[in-house]
Amino acid sequence: MDSSLTKPLAVVTGASSGIGYELAKQFAQNGFDLLVTATGASINEAAQAFEDLGALVETVQADLATYDGVETLYNKIKVNGRPVDAIAINAGVGVGGDFATQTDLKDELNLINLNVVSTVHLAKRVVKDMVDRGKGRILFTSSIVSQMPSPFQAVYAASKAFVHSFSEAIRNELKDTGVTVTALMPGATETNFFHRAGLDDTKVGVDEKDDPALVAKEGFEALMAGKDSVLAESLKTKLGGVVSKILPDTVTAELNRMLNEPGSADK
């Protein structure tokens, strides 16, 4: 039988590497077909790995930091003709460095467009369809830094604070609709994020990090259980989340400064 008639469909953004790649694997391993997207052609290579796990996979190569990129993805969803049972809005980017003297405004505006604007844009398109069906699951990739100021990742942390607040708010709005919303809050995870963000010479850049496969597994399980959020995956990350609720922002900002400050890898 055609799997499109029997298997649920999951959409995963930023699925070519890192947490997004591992989330897509989780869906494939648990009986979902996939529609996956990323900016580069590497999404097609990733799709083969997901197909090897038994999923029917379609790909979209689009830059979600642009309005047209999000619309391209959503148009593919509509043309596909299958209801979206779950979506992991995961694509994101970081920018590291001193806001006043080191970082580039263009990079930071691109970050806001991808991490914040595209998140709202895509959710706006997909959530209504889910509500109309009375069924659906949404996973937003937030971050532990959504809970605390993060000097030298100031715009990134603020973007994730937005995502987390947005997630919690629409979760409440949707509580009687059959649609659930979950925020995945990873700590430092072993992906290309830190290199791409220019954080190679920082303490957080060189420290041991969480396993993206385990982060994704916890995120998937929380999504399927309908939880509001999950701190994933190590004890260090979970403790960090607890500490962020106890200590004042001035203290957590100073702690994050020690992790993110350029050159701190050598201290």
C-alpha positions in Angstrom: 0.0 0.0 0.0 1.1 3.5 -0.7 2.7 4.8 2.5 1.2 8.3 1.8 -2.1 6.7 2.7 -0.9 5.0 5.9 2.0 6.9 7.5 2.0 10.3 9.2 4.0 13.1 7.7 6.6 15.2 9.5 8.2 18.4 8.3 11.7 19.2 9.6 13.6 22.5 8.8 17.4 22.7 9.0 17.5 18.9 8.5 20.8 18.6 6.6 22.9 18.5 9.8 23.0 18.7 13.6 19.9 18.5 15.7 17.6 18.9 12.7 19.2 15.9 11.0 18.8 13.8 14.1 15.2 14.9 14.5 14.5 13.8 11.0 16.0 10.4 11.8 13.8 10.2 14.9 10.7 10.7 12.8 11.9 8.2 10.2 12.7 5.6 12.8 9.3 6.0 14.4 7.1 5.5 11.3 6.8 9.0 9.7 7.4 10.0 6.1 9.3 13.3 5.8 9.4 16.6 4.0 12.8 18.1 4.9 14.4 21.4 4.0 17.8 23.2 4.3 19.5 26.0 2.4 22.1 23.9 0.6 22.2 20.8 -1.7 23.4 18.7 1.2 19.7 18.2 2.1 19.5 15.7 -0.8 22.3 13.6 0.7 20.6 13.7 4.1 17.4 12.5 2.5 19.0 9.3 1.4 19.9 8.5 5.0 16.3 9.0 6.0 15.0 6.9 3.2 17.3 4.1 4.3 15.4 4.1 7.6 12.1 3.4 5.7 10.7 6.9 5.2 9.3 8.3 2.0 11.2 11.6 1.8 10.7 14.8 -0.2 13.2 17.7 -0.1 13.0 21.4 -0.5 16.1 23.5 -0.9 15.2 27.0 0.3 16.6 29.9 2.3 14.1 30.3 5.2 15.7 33.6 6.2 13.8 35.1 3.3 10.0 35.5 2.9 10.1 33.7 -0.4 12.0 30.8 1.1 9.3 30.1 3.7 6.6 30.5 1.0 8.5 28.0 -1.2 8.4 25.4 1.7 4.8 26.0 2.5 3.8 25.8 -1.2 5.5 22.4 -1.3 3.5 21.3 1.7 0.3 22.4 0.0 1.2 20.8 -3.3 2.1 17.6 -1.5 -1.5 17.3 -0.5 -0.8 15.4 2.7 -1.7 16.8 6.1 1.2 17.7 8.3 1.0 15.6 11.5 4.1 17.1 13.0 6.5 19.9 12.3 9.9 20.6 13.8 10.7 24.3 13.2 14.4 23.9 13.9 16.4 25.9 11.4 18.6 28.5 13.1 22.0 30.2 13.1 24.2 31.9 15.7 26.5 35.0 15.6 29.3 35.2 18.2 31.4 38.2 19.2 31.3 41.6 20.8 28.1 43.4 19.7 29.7 46.9 19.6 32.9 46.1 17.8 33.1 42.6 16.3 29.8 41.4 14.8 28.3 42.4 11.5 24.8 43.9 11.4 24.0 42.0 8.2 24.7 38.7 9.9 22.6 39.7 13.0 19.7 40.7 10.8 19.9 37.5 8.9 19.9 35.7 12.3 16.7 37.5 13.3 15.1 36.7 9.9 15.9 33.0 10.3 15.5 32.4 14.0 12.6 34.7 14.6 10.8 35.9 11.5 10.8 32.6 9.6 9.7 30.8 12.8 6.6 33.1 13.1 6.0 33.0 9.3 6.1 29.2 9.0 4.1 28.6 12.2 1.4 31.1 10.9 1.0 29.0 7.8 1.0 25.6 9.3 -0.8 26.1 12.6 -4.1 27.2 11.0 -4.1 24.0 8.9 -3.6 21.9 12.0 -6.3 23.7 13.9 -8.7 23.2 11.0 -8.0 19.5 11.2 -8.1 19.4 15.0 -4.8 17.6 15.2 -1.0 18.3 15.0 2.3 18.6 16.9 4.7 21.4 16.7 8.3 21.4 18.0 10.3 24.6 18.2 14.0 24.3 18.7 14.7 26.9 21.4 17.8 26.8 23.6 18.9 26.9 27.2 20.1 30.4 26.6 16.5 31.4 26.1 16.4 31.5 29.9 19.4 33.8 30.5 21.3 36.7 28.9 24.3 35.6 26.9 27.0 38.2 26.3 28.9 37.7 23.0 25.9 35.8 21.7 23.5 38.7 22.6 21.3 38.6 19.5 21.2 34.8 19.3 20.1 34.4 22.9 17.5 37.1 22.5 16.2 35.3 19.4 15.8 32.1 21.4 14.1 33.9 24.2 11.6 35.1 21.6 11.1 31.5 20.3 10.5 30.2 23.8 8.0 32.8 24.8 6.2 32.5 21.5 6.1 28.7 21.9 4.6 28.9 25.4 2.1 31.6 24.4 0.6 29.8 21.4 0.7 26.5 23.3 -1.8 28.1 25.7 -3.9 29.5 22.9 -4.1 26.1 21.2 -4.8 24.1 24.4 -8.4 23.1 23.3 -7.7 22.6 19.6 -6.0 19.2 19.5 -2.7 20.9 18.5 0.3 20.6 20.9 3.4 22.8 21.1 6.7 21.8 22.6 9.9 23.7 23.0 13.2 21.8 22.7 15.9 23.5 24.8 19.3 22.1 24.2 22.5 23.2 25.8 25.8 23.3 23.9 25.5 20.5 21.4 28.2 18.9 19.2 27.2 20.4 15.8 28.6 22.9 13.3 26.8 25.7 15.1 29.8 27.0 17.1 32.2 27.1 14.1 29.6 28.8 11.9 28.9 31.3 14.7 32.6 32.2 15.0 33.0 30.7 18.5 35.9 28.4 17.9 38.2 30.4 20.3 35.7 30.5 23.2 35.4 28.2 26.2 32.0 27.1 25.1 33.4 26.3 21.7 36.1 24.0 22.9 34.3 22.4 25.9 32.7 18.9 25.7 29.2 19.1 24.3 26.0 17.1 24.2 25.2 14.4 21.6 22.8 15.8 19.0 21.3 12.3 18.6 20.4 12.2 22.3 19.1 15.8 22.2 16.9 14.9 19.3 15.6 11.8 20.9 14.5 13.7 24.0 12.9 16.3 21.9 11.0 13.8 19.8 9.8 12.0 22.9 8.7 15.2 24.5 6.8 16.2 21.4 5.0 12.9 21.2 4.1 13.1 24.9 2.7 16.6 24.3 5.0 18.2 26.9 5.5 22.0 26.9 9.3 21.9 26.9 12.3 19.8 27.5 15.9 20.6 28.6 18.0 18.1 26.7 20.1 16.1 27.1 22.8 16.0 29.7 22.6 16.5 33.4 24.8 19.6 32.9 22.2 21.2 30.7 19.3 20.2 33.0 21.1 21.7 36.0 21.8 24.9 33.9 18.1 25.3 33.4 17.4 25.0 37.1 20.2 27.5 38.0 18.9 30.0 35.4 15.6 30.1 37.3 17.3 30.7 40.7 20.1 33.2 39.9 19.4 36.8 38.8 20.1 37.8 35.2 23.2 39.8 36.2 24.8 36.7 37.6 23.9 34.3 34.7 25.0 37.0 32.2 28.4 37.0 33.9 28.6 33.2 33.9 27.8 33.2 30.2 30.4 35.9 29.5 33.1 33.5 30.8 31.9 30.9 28.3 31.4 33.0 25.2 34.0 35.8 25.4 36.4 35.7 22.5 39.7 34.2 23.5 38.3 32.4 26.6 39.3 29.0 25.2 42.8 29.8 26.4 41.9 31.0 29.9 
